[in-house]
């Protein structure tokens, strides 16, 4: 990247060279210290090459001695840009004025965003923020320190636990975290914990209630695991069951993986659009035509200017459109089996939720029919199977 900028700064030209002594000409200019790159030979007596603009005079002796003919095809770099700009002084003045104007506009707050609030209205937060100077049209330099603004905003907003203020360019984002008011806990003593699935109990964590099962015991759906009633007869007392019961649960998952799959691959063809960045605006410099590909991926390259460690509202942006096409690829059986296991795990994870985890898996059956791998897997999970069930009457 640095070499590219240096070449652009010094300027370079693309030459078309023609003559009988092409190889001797190239060897001689290289021995003279001429920097040559991107050499492309198109015939026995013709080639295209790129040299620095300052080395053009050094080619004269070799060209005359060997009878070579050269023609400049492309001129690129700052020296040539400077000559063009000097002929257009009005344009230079306009660009400088535009850059100064954009820089000035980039030092003003143009948008105030409020996020994170649910009960508190955006208008209320913005009203208090405006009283502190956080408003549209405010100069960034006139804003107080962010820590002080956060402290004052927090002191003026009721029912707020924390306030964060982030300044990015011309945008101010105010993040509000509201206080969580304690909810009235539900009345205890109204439910048992019963099994929601068939499985083998692995561990019980009982916070309240009387456990009715033990580890390594098989349970069925609807079976009471932890009773919400403590004591018997006249001493029975409803306390409500709380806790969780972890159990091993077995699942069977059937998946089908095609052995011939369509995949998107790069063809190597590219289309580039280049932009000049001026603040929040972008000016397209290259690639005005439509993207010539029906299918493509886009990769963005961006370079932003800095001066004395401070970002400038100037830069370059390049969007690279890479053509892709769908190709039919045959998947090896081992790869298809790995894909099938992944699909089976994903299917089981959807069924057990976030709290459960997969312990082990085993392929019960696998066969290939009509270019498709059919698999049946046995998956063992560990999950909380306890669910609350209301106590209908005392002594249940």
C-alpha positions as CSV (number, residue, x, y, z in Angstrom):
1,X,0.0,0.0,0.0
2,X,2.8,2.4,0.9
3,X,4.7,1.6,-2.4
4,X,1.5,2.4,-4.4
5,X,1.1,5.8,-2.7
6,X,4.8,6.6,-3.3
7,X,4.5,5.7,-7.0
8,X,1.5,7.9,-7.3
9,X,3.3,10.7,-5.6
10,X,6.3,10.6,-7.8
11,X,4.2,9.9,-10.9
12,X,4.5,7.1,-13.4
13,X,3.8,6.5,-17.1
14,X,2.9,3.4,-19.1
15,X,5.1,3.1,-22.2
16,X,4.6,1.1,-25.4
17,X,8.1,0.1,-26.6
18,X,8.7,-1.3,-30.1
19,X,11.9,-2.5,-31.8
20,X,14.2,-5.4,-32.6
21,X,16.4,-5.2,-29.6
22,X,13.6,-5.3,-26.9
23,X,15.4,-7.6,-24.5
24,X,18.7,-5.6,-24.7
25,X,16.8,-2.4,-24.2
26,X,15.1,-3.7,-21.0
27,X,18.3,-5.0,-19.6
28,X,20.2,-1.8,-20.3
29,X,17.7,0.5,-18.6
30,X,17.5,-1.7,-15.6
31,X,21.3,-1.5,-15.3
32,X,21.0,2.3,-15.4
33,X,18.9,2.2,-12.3
34,X,15.5,2.8,-14.0
35,X,12.6,1.4,-11.9
36,X,10.5,-0.8,-14.2
37,X,7.4,-2.8,-13.3
38,X,4.3,-4.3,-14.8
39,X,6.2,-5.5,-17.9
40,X,3.9,-7.1,-20.5
41,X,5.4,-8.5,-23.7
42,X,2.8,-8.7,-26.5
43,X,5.1,-9.7,-29.3
44,X,8.7,-10.4,-30.3
45,X,9.3,-6.7,-30.8
46,X,6.7,-5.0,-28.6
47,X,6.1,-4.6,-24.9
48,X,4.3,-2.4,-22.4
49,X,6.1,-1.3,-19.2
50,X,5.6,1.2,-16.4
51,X,8.4,3.5,-15.2
52,X,8.6,6.6,-13.0
53,X,8.0,9.9,-14.7
54,X,11.3,11.2,-13.6
55,X,13.1,8.3,-15.4
56,X,11.9,9.2,-18.9
57,X,15.0,11.2,-19.7
58,X,17.2,8.3,-18.7
59,X,15.7,6.2,-21.4
60,X,16.9,8.4,-24.3
61,X,20.4,7.1,-24.7
62,X,19.3,3.4,-24.7
63,X,16.4,4.2,-27.1
64,X,18.7,6.0,-29.6
65,X,21.5,3.5,-29.3
66,X,19.3,0.5,-30.0
67,X,16.8,2.2,-32.4
68,X,13.8,1.6,-30.2
69,X,10.6,3.6,-30.5
70,X,8.5,4.5,-27.4
71,X,5.1,6.0,-27.0
72,X,3.4,7.2,-23.8
73,X,0.1,5.4,-23.3
74,X,-0.9,6.5,-19.8
75,X,0.2,9.2,-17.4
76,X,-0.7,8.9,-13.7
77,X,0.4,10.5,-10.4
78,X,0.6,13.7,-8.6
79,X,2.9,15.6,-11.1
80,X,0.4,15.2,-13.9
81,X,-2.5,16.0,-11.6
82,X,-0.7,19.2,-10.5
83,X,-0.3,20.3,-14.1
84,X,-3.9,19.8,-14.8
85,X,-5.0,21.6,-11.6
86,X,-2.7,24.6,-12.3
87,X,-4.6,25.1,-15.5
88,X,-7.8,25.2,-13.5
89,X,-7.2,27.6,-10.7
90,X,-10.9,28.2,-10.2
91,X,-11.5,24.5,-9.7
92,X,-8.8,24.4,-7.1
93,X,-10.3,27.4,-5.2
94,X,-13.7,25.7,-5.4
95,X,-12.4,22.4,-4.1
96,X,-10.5,24.1,-1.2
97,X,-13.6,26.1,-0.3
98,X,-15.7,22.9,-0.4
99,X,-13.2,21.0,1.7
100,X,-13.1,23.8,4.3
101,X,-16.9,24.0,4.3
102,X,-17.2,20.2,4.8
103,X,-14.6,20.3,7.6
104,X,-16.6,23.0,9.3
105,X,-19.9,21.1,8.9
106,X,-18.2,18.0,10.3
107,X,-17.5,19.9,13.5
108,X,-21.3,20.5,14.1
109,X,-23.7,18.1,15.8
110,X,-26.4,17.2,13.3
111,X,-28.2,14.3,14.9
112,X,-29.0,13.3,18.5
113,X,-30.1,9.7,18.9
114,X,-31.6,8.2,22.1
115,X,-31.4,4.4,22.6
116,X,-32.1,1.9,25.3
117,X,-35.2,3.6,26.8
118,X,-38.5,1.8,27.1
119,X,-40.7,3.6,29.6
120,X,-39.0,7.0,29.3
121,X,-39.9,9.0,26.2
122,X,-37.3,10.2,23.7
123,X,-38.7,13.7,23.8
124,X,-38.0,13.9,27.6
125,X,-34.4,12.8,27.2
126,X,-33.8,15.2,24.3
127,X,-35.4,18.1,26.2
128,X,-33.0,17.6,29.1
129,X,-30.1,17.1,26.7
130,X,-30.8,20.4,25.0
131,X,-30.7,22.2,28.3
132,X,-27.1,20.9,28.6
133,X,-26.2,21.9,25.1
134,X,-26.6,18.6,23.4
135,X,-28.7,19.7,20.4
136,X,-28.7,19.9,16.7
137,X,-26.5,22.7,15.3
138,X,-24.2,22.8,18.3
139,X,-20.5,23.1,17.7
140,X,-18.6,20.0,19.0
141,X,-16.0,22.3,20.6
142,X,-18.6,24.0,22.7
143,X,-19.8,20.7,24.3
144,X,-18.7,20.1,27.8
145,X,-16.7,17.0,28.7
146,X,-18.6,13.8,28.1
147,X,-18.2,12.6,31.7
148,X,-19.6,15.8,33.0
149,X,-22.5,15.7,30.5
150,X,-23.3,12.1,31.6
151,X,-23.3,13.0,35.3
152,X,-25.6,16.0,34.8
153,X,-28.0,14.1,32.5
154,X,-28.2,11.3,35.0
155,X,-29.0,13.7,37.8
156,X,-31.9,15.2,35.9
157,X,-33.5,12.1,34.6
158,X,-35.8,10.2,37.0
159,X,-35.9,6.4,37.1
160,X,-32.6,6.1,35.2
161,X,-29.7,3.9,36.5
162,X,-27.0,4.8,33.9
163,X,-26.5,7.2,31.0
164,X,-23.8,6.9,28.3
165,X,-23.0,9.6,25.8
166,X,-21.0,8.7,22.6
167,X,-19.8,11.3,20.1
168,X,-19.1,9.9,16.7
169,X,-18.5,12.5,13.9
170,X,-21.6,14.6,13.7
171,X,-23.8,12.2,15.6
172,X,-24.4,12.0,19.4
173,X,-25.8,8.8,20.8
174,X,-27.4,8.9,24.3
175,X,-27.7,5.4,25.7
176,X,-30.2,5.1,28.6
177,X,-30.4,2.2,31.1
178,X,-33.6,2.5,33.1
179,X,-33.9,1.4,36.7
180,X,-35.4,-2.0,37.1
181,X,-38.2,-1.8,39.6
182,X,-38.6,-4.9,41.7
183,X,-41.6,-6.9,40.7
184,X,-43.9,-8.4,43.3
185,X,-42.8,-12.0,43.6
186,X,-45.5,-14.5,42.8
187,X,-47.1,-16.2,45.7
188,X,-45.2,-19.3,46.7
189,X,-46.7,-22.7,47.5
190,X,-48.8,-23.1,44.4
191,X,-47.1,-25.7,42.3
192,X,-45.2,-29.0,42.0
193,X,-42.3,-29.6,39.7
194,X,-43.1,-32.3,37.2
195,X,-41.2,-33.9,34.3
196,X,-41.8,-32.3,30.9
197,X,-39.9,-35.1,29.1
198,X,-38.9,-38.7,29.5
199,X,-35.3,-39.1,30.7
200,X,-32.9,-40.3,33.4
201,X,-32.3,-38.0,36.3
202,X,-28.8,-36.7,36.5
203,X,-28.9,-34.1,39.3
204,X,-31.5,-32.4,41.5
205,X,-31.1,-28.8,42.7
206,X,-34.0,-28.3,45.1
207,X,-34.4,-24.8,46.6
208,X,-37.9,-25.5,48.1
209,X,-40.0,-28.6,48.3
210,X,-39.7,-32.3,48.8
211,X,-37.8,-34.3,46.1
212,X,-39.6,-37.5,45.0
213,X,-36.9,-38.9,42.7
214,X,-33.2,-39.7,42.8
215,X,-30.3,-39.6,40.4
216,X,-30.1,-42.4,37.8
217,X,-33.9,-42.9,38.1
218,X,-36.0,-42.9,34.9
219,X,-39.0,-40.5,34.8
220,X,-41.9,-40.1,32.4
221,X,-43.7,-36.9,31.4
222,X,-46.1,-35.6,34.0
223,X,-44.4,-37.4,36.9
224,X,-43.9,-35.3,40.0
225,X,-40.2,-34.7,40.6
226,X,-40.3,-32.2,43.5
227,X,-43.5,-31.9,45.6
228,X,-44.6,-28.5,46.7
229,X,-46.2,-30.1,49.8
230,X,-44.0,-30.7,52.9
231,X,-45.2,-33.0,55.7
232,X,-48.1,-35.5,55.8
233,X,-51.6,-35.5,57.1
234,X,-52.5,-32.6,59.4
235,X,-48.9,-31.5,59.3
236,X,-48.8,-31.0,55.6
237,X,-47.9,-27.6,54.5
238,X,-47.8,-26.1,51.0
239,X,-44.5,-24.4,50.5
240,X,-44.3,-24.5,46.7
241,X,-41.6,-26.3,44.8
242,X,-38.6,-24.4,43.4
243,X,-35.4,-25.7,41.7
244,X,-34.5,-27.7,38.7
245,X,-34.0,-31.3,37.7
246,X,-31.3,-32.1,35.1
247,X,-31.8,-35.3,33.2
248,X,-30.3,-37.1,30.3
249,X,-32.8,-37.0,27.4
250,X,-32.6,-39.1,24.3
251,X,-33.4,-37.8,20.8
252,X,-33.5,-39.4,17.4
253,X,-32.8,-37.1,14.4
254,X,-33.1,-38.0,10.7
255,X,-31.2,-35.9,8.1
256,X,-30.6,-36.1,4.4
257,X,-27.5,-34.6,2.8
258,X,-27.2,-34.3,-1.0
259,X,-23.9,-35.6,-2.3
260,X,-24.1,-33.2,-5.3
261,X,-24.4,-29.6,-4.0
262,X,-24.4,-26.2,-5.6
263,X,-21.8,-23.9,-4.2
264,X,-20.9,-20.3,-5.1
265,X,-17.3,-19.9,-6.3
266,X,-15.3,-16.9,-7.5
267,X,-14.6,-16.7,-11.3
268,X,-11.7,-14.2,-11.0
269,X,-13.5,-11.4,-12.8
270,X,-13.8,-8.1,-11.0
271,X,-15.4,-4.7,-11.3
272,X,-14.3,-1.7,-9.3
273,X,-15.9,1.5,-8.2
274,X,-13.8,4.2,-6.7
275,X,-15.1,7.1,-4.6
276,X,-13.6,10.2,-3.0
277,X,-14.8,10.7,0.5
278,X,-15.6,14.3,1.6
279,X,-17.1,14.2,5.1
280,X,-20.3,12.3,4.9
281,X,-20.4,12.7,1.1
282,X,-18.9,10.4,-1.5
283,X,-18.1,11.3,-5.1
284,X,-17.7,8.5,-7.6
285,X,-14.5,8.7,-9.6
286,X,-14.6,5.4,-11.4
287,X,-17.1,2.7,-12.4
288,X,-20.1,4.7,-13.6
289,X,-21.4,1.8,-15.6
290,X,-23.7,-0.9,-14.2
291,X,-22.2,-3.9,-12.5
292,X,-21.7,-6.4,-15.4
293,X,-22.3,-9.5,-13.3
294,X,-25.5,-11.2,-12.4
295,X,-24.0,-12.8,-9.2
296,X,-21.2,-11.2,-7.2
297,X,-19.7,-10.5,-3.8
298,X,-18.7,-7.0,-2.7
299,X,-15.5,-6.2,-0.7
300,X,-15.0,-2.6,0.5
301,X,-11.5,-1.0,0.9
302,X,-11.4,2.3,2.7
303,X,-8.5,4.8,3.4
304,X,-9.1,7.9,5.5
305,X,-6.7,10.8,5.9
306,X,-5.0,11.8,9.1
307,X,-3.2,14.9,10.2
308,X,-1.2,15.0,13.4
309,X,-3.1,12.0,14.7
310,X,-6.5,13.5,13.9
311,X,-8.9,12.1,11.4
312,X,-9.7,14.3,8.4
313,X,-13.0,14.3,6.6
314,X,-11.2,13.2,3.4
315,X,-10.4,9.8,2.1
316,X,-10.8,7.2,-0.6
317,X,-13.2,4.3,-0.9
318,X,-13.2,1.4,-3.3
319,X,-16.0,-1.2,-3.8
320,X,-14.7,-4.4,-5.5
321,X,-17.4,-6.5,-7.1
322,X,-16.2,-10.1,-7.6
323,X,-18.2,-12.2,-9.9
324,X,-19.4,-15.6,-8.6
325,X,-21.1,-18.5,-10.2
326,X,-22.9,-21.6,-9.0
327,X,-21.0,-24.8,-9.6
328,X,-22.1,-28.3,-8.9
329,X,-19.6,-30.1,-6.6
330,X,-19.7,-33.6,-5.5
331,X,-19.2,-34.0,-1.7
332,X,-17.2,-36.8,-0.3
333,X,-19.1,-39.2,2.0
334,X,-17.0,-38.2,5.0
335,X,-17.7,-34.5,4.4
336,X,-21.4,-35.3,3.9
337,X,-21.5,-37.2,7.2
338,X,-19.9,-34.2,9.0
339,X,-22.6,-32.0,7.5
340,X,-25.3,-34.4,8.6
341,X,-24.0,-34.4,12.2
342,X,-24.0,-30.6,12.2
343,X,-27.6,-30.5,10.9
344,X,-28.7,-33.1,13.6
345,X,-27.0,-31.1,16.3
346,X,-28.7,-27.9,15.2
347,X,-32.1,-29.7,15.1
348,X,-31.6,-31.0,18.6
349,X,-30.4,-27.6,20.0
350,X,-33.6,-26.0,18.7
351,X,-35.6,-28.6,20.7
352,X,-33.7,-28.3,24.0
353,X,-33.3,-24.6,24.1
354,X,-30.3,-22.5,25.3
355,X,-29.9,-24.1,28.8
356,X,-29.5,-27.7,27.5
357,X,-26.3,-29.2,26.1
358,X,-25.4,-32.1,23.9
359,X,-23.4,-34.9,25.7
360,X,-22.8,-37.4,22.9
361,X,-24.2,-38.6,19.6
362,X,-24.1,-41.9,17.6
363,X,-25.0,-42.8,14.1
364,X,-27.7,-45.5,14.1
365,X,-28.1,-45.8,10.4
366,X,-26.5,-44.4,7.3
367,X,-27.0,-45.2,3.6
368,X,-26.7,-43.5,0.2
369,X,-29.7,-43.5,-2.2
370,X,-30.1,-41.4,-5.4
371,X,-26.9,-39.3,-4.6
372,X,-28.2,-38.5,-1.2
373,X,-26.8,-39.6,2.2
374,X,-29.6,-40.5,4.7
375,X,-28.6,-40.6,8.3
376,X,-30.4,-41.5,11.5
377,X,-28.6,-40.3,14.7
378,X,-29.1,-40.9,18.4
379,X,-28.3,-37.8,20.4
380,X,-28.1,-37.7,24.3
381,X,-28.6,-34.3,25.9
382,X,-28.5,-32.9,29.5
383,X,-31.3,-30.5,30.2
384,X,-33.6,-29.2,32.9
385,X,-36.9,-31.2,32.5
386,X,-38.7,-29.7,35.5
387,X,-41.8,-27.7,34.8
388,X,-44.2,-26.1,37.3
389,X,-47.7,-27.6,37.7
390,X,-50.3,-25.9,39.9
391,X,-51.4,-27.8,43.0
392,X,-55.0,-28.4,42.6
393,X,-55.7,-29.3,46.2
394,X,-53.7,-29.8,49.4
395,X,-52.1,-33.1,49.6
396,X,-51.6,-33.7,45.9
